[in-house]
């Protein structure tokens, strides 16, 4: 118990830590889509597993400007990062207090 108490506070969640910085990247892509009046689609073909859509294509193109260590290791990883970031961004948006005044 003493050793446990000496450990820094850690999240009760298991698994890999979230790539929170990718949320900013995803938000930028969504903002670009909004200004260009483009639907930020993100799809995965159920038969062959191929990712597609505007958001996916934009992320693949713009990740080349990130440091190599920050780039997705595969197209599937990029699609998964986008899915998770969009989910976190939606959750944050829902949790914002509304201004009813």
Secondary structure in CASP SS format (residue, H / E / C, confidence):
PFRMAT SS
TARGET T0000
AUTHOR 0000-0000-0000
METHOD secondary structure of the structure
MODEL  1
X C 1.00
X H 1.00
X H 1.00
X H 1.00
X H 1.00
X H 1.00
X C 1.00
X C 1.00
X C 1.00
X C 1.00
X C 1.00
X C 1.00
X C 1.00
X C 1.00
X C 1.00
X C 1.00
X C 1.00
X C 1.00
X C 1.00
X H 1.00
X H 1.00
X H 1.00
X H 1.00
X H 1.00
X H 1.00
X H 1.00
X H 1.00
X H 1.00
X H 1.00
X H 1.00
X H 1.00
X H 1.00
X H 1.00
X H 1.00
X H 1.00
X C 1.00
X C 1.00
X C 1.00
X C 1.00
X C 1.00
X C 1.00
X C 1.00
X E 1.00
X E 1.00
X C 1.00
X C 1.00
X C 1.00
X C 1.00
X C 1.00
X C 1.00
X E 1.00
X E 1.00
X C 1.00
X H 1.00
X H 1.00
X H 1.00
X H 1.00
X H 1.00
X H 1.00
X H 1.00
X H 1.00
X H 1.00
X H 1.00
X H 1.00
X H 1.00
X C 1.00
X C 1.00
X H 1.00
X H 1.00
X H 1.00
X C 1.00
X C 1.00
X C 1.00
X C 1.00
X H 1.00
X H 1.00
X H 1.00
X H 1.00
X H 1.00
X H 1.00
X H 1.00
X H 1.00
X H 1.00
X H 1.00
X H 1.00
X H 1.00
X H 1.00
X H 1.00
X H 1.00
X H 1.00
X H 1.00
X H 1.00
X H 1.00
X H 1.00
X H 1.00
X C 1.00
X C 1.00
X C 1.00
X C 1.00
X C 1.00
X C 1.00
END
